[in-house]
Amino acid sequence: MFVPAVRPSMIAKAAGLSADLIVLDLEDSVRDGDKAAAREALPVSLELLHGRSAAVRINAPDTAGFADDLAAIGSVGVALTVVPKVESPDDLTPLDGRPVLAMIETPKGVLAAARIAATPGVVGLMVGTNDLAASLRLPPGAGRTPLSHALQAIVLAARAADGWAIDGVFNALNDADGLARECAEGRATGFDGKSLIHPDQIAIANTAFSPSTAELDEANAIVAAARGGAERFQDRMIEDMHVEMARRLLQRAR
């Protein structure tokens, strides 16, 4: 979940939420005039999270604040850096191989996603659906269907590099059903999780991306029944690949 790095009350609240990762934001959610203050607040902001898994999203490589952001995160020992609008592995060179979640938000980024995902230090890709839709000049209300090729390309690139694939944000804060549908679609596309912008979205996303009881029961049954090679399981044939998928699902649940 993204939290403005300049809002201590929101950060303190985020420490008690069930999001898997809190991303302290120096980019879109922080006004230009507040960015210096947000950088200066990082040590205190991280302390407010009380040891929670945290990352910092810096400003894009082609912005004036990029170098200042790198200096700020270097001084506080951030474990994971979220870099927006990555379009080439060269954009990540200044990070010297430190752990990065690279945001793919432009056509150039989509076309270079495989090379970006394979860059040393990159642990996964996150899609910036709002910026991607804007850069593709999609009309308002076009939905996600026109993005389907790009979304699948990003998942493919992340998987080829054995990294995470994180879906983009859902803007409508009061549309719980719409969020649930988009999360289900994201999981079906292969994403591991979703970027969030409000605490009320967390439970919906956690439910959608977590294995259901029925999925877990079947996975346990497949693992228990497996004897190696192709074999009949209930009304279908399974092989080692299906057993490995079941084990991966159980590991995800744990």
N, C-alpha and C positions, 0 to 999 in steps of 0.2 A: 504494500500500500504506500502511495506517495504522500508525504507530509512536508509542507513548506519548512525549510530549515530555519526560518526566522520566526516561527510560531511556537514558543515553548509550551504553551498550554496544550496545543494539539499534539505535540511530541510526547508530553507526559501521559496524555490519554492513550496514545498509540502504544505505549509500553505495555498496557494491559489488554490489548486486543489480540485476537487469534489469527492474525495474518502471519504467513510464514516468514515474510521479510518486510521490514520497514525501510523505505527508501526516503532518506532526507533529501529534499529537493532544493537545488540551487538554480534550477532552470525555469521552466514555464510558470510555476506557481509563485515565483518570487518576482516582484517588480524590479525594474532596472535600478531604481534608486535604493532598493533594499538589499541588493546582492552582496555588497561589501559587508553589511551587517550580518547577513546569513553566513558568510564565510567565517567571520570572526566568532560567530555563535556555535560553530561546529563542535568544539570540545565540550561545551555545556550541553548541547543537544544530544550528543552521544551518551553523556552521563545520564541524562533524563530517561534513556531507554533501558537503563539498568541491565546491561549485558545482553539485551535482545539481539537477534540476528539483524544486522543493519547494513545498508549500503548508502552511498551518496551519489545522487545524479548531478553531474557537473554540466556546465554549458557546452555547447557544440564546439567541435574543433575549429570551426571557421569564425568563432566569435572572439571579441576582445577579452572576455572574461575567462577563456579557457586556461590560459597560463596561470592566472591568479587562482583559479579553482584547483589546478594541479598542485600548486604550492600549498594551498590550504589543506587538501586531503593528505598530502605527504607529511604534514606536520602533526597530524592526529592519528596516523596509522590506520586509515580506513581499510577494512578487509575486502570490500568489493566496491567497484566503481561502475556506475551506470553511465554510459557515454551516448548521448543522443546524436541522431542524424549522421551515423557512420556510413560513409560511402566507399571506403577503400581501406585495406589493411594499413596503408600509410597514415591514416587518421589516428591510428592507435600507437604509432611509434613513440610519441612522447610519454606514453604510460609505462614504457620499459618492461613490458611483460607482466605487469601486476594484474590480478584477477579483474576481469571486465565482463559486464553484461552489455553487449552492443545493441543499440536500438537501430532498427531498420525502418526508415521513415520516408525514403525517397525512391524514385525509380532506379537511380544509380546504386543505391544501397541494396535493393532487391536483386539487381543483376550481379552484384558482387558478393551476395550473401554467403556463398560457399567459401570464398576466399577469406571473408571476414571471420566466419565461424572457425576456420582452421588456423587463424592467427594465434601465436603463442600468448597465453594469458586469457583468451576469451573462453568463458565458461558457458556461454549461451547467447541466444539472440532474443530480443524483445521487439515486438512489432509496435510501431507508433501509428496506429490506424488513422488518427485524425490528420496528422501531417501527411501521411501517405495518400489519403483520399484527396487532400488539398493539392498536393504536388501532381496528382494524376488528373486534376481539374474535373473531378466528379461533381455532378450537380448536387445541391442540398437534398438530403433524403434519399440518396441513391442506395443506401444500405451497404451490406457487406458482399453481396453477390459479385459486384465488379472487382472486388479485392481478392476473390477466391484464388486466382492463380498466384498472386503475390504471397498470400498467406501460406499456401501449400509449398511454395518455393522456399519460404523462410523456415518452415518446419523441416523440409528435406535437408536444407543446409545445416541446420542445428543437429539433426540426427546423424548426418554423415560425419560430423565432427564429434559425435558423442556428447553433445551439450544440451542445455536446457532450451526449451522453446516456450516463450511467454507471450500470451495474447495481449492485445491492446485494451485500452480503457473503454468503459461503457459510460456515455455521457449523461443519460437520463437518470437522475438520482431517485426519482419517485416511481420508476417503472421496474418493479421487482420481477414481474413475469418476463419482460423483455430481457433483463439481465440474465435470468435463468436460461432462457432460450439461447442467448448468445454464448453463455458459458458451455451449454451442452454442445452447441455447434463447434466451439473451440476445442473441446475435448475430443469430439469426433474427428476433427481435422488433425489432431495429434499434439496439440499444445499441452504443456504440463500444468499450466496455471494461467491466471489472468491478472493484469495490472488493475489496481483499484484506486479510487479517488475519494471514497467515503466509507466510514466504518460500517454503515448499514449494508454495504455490498459484500462484506467478508463472509458471513454465514452462507449466503447464497452461492458464492464462488467455491467455498470449501466443500459444500454438499455436492455441487456439480462435478468437481474435479476429483472427489474422493470415490474410491470403489464402493459400490452399493453392497448391501448384505448378500443379495443374490449373486453378485459377481464374486464375492469372497467365498461363498459356499461352493460355487462351481470350481473356482480356482483350487481350493483345498481338495475337492473331490478328484480333479484332474491329476494333481500331484500325487495323491494317495493311490490312484489307479495305475499310474504310469509304470510300465515295465521295460520301456525302451523300444524305439522304432515305431512303426505305424501299427495302430491297434484300434479296436472299436471302443468308444466311450459313449455310453447311452445310445443315442440315435445317430452318431456321426463318427467319422474317422479322425483320430488325432495322431500326431507324431511329436518328435522331440521339440520342434518349434513351438507347439501349443503348450507343452509343459513348461518351457522356458518363459513364455508369455505369462502363464499362470503364476510362476514363481516371482516374476517381476511385479505383478499386480499385488501379490501378498507383501513383497518388500516395500512397495509404495505405501500400502496401508499401515505398515509398521512405522 
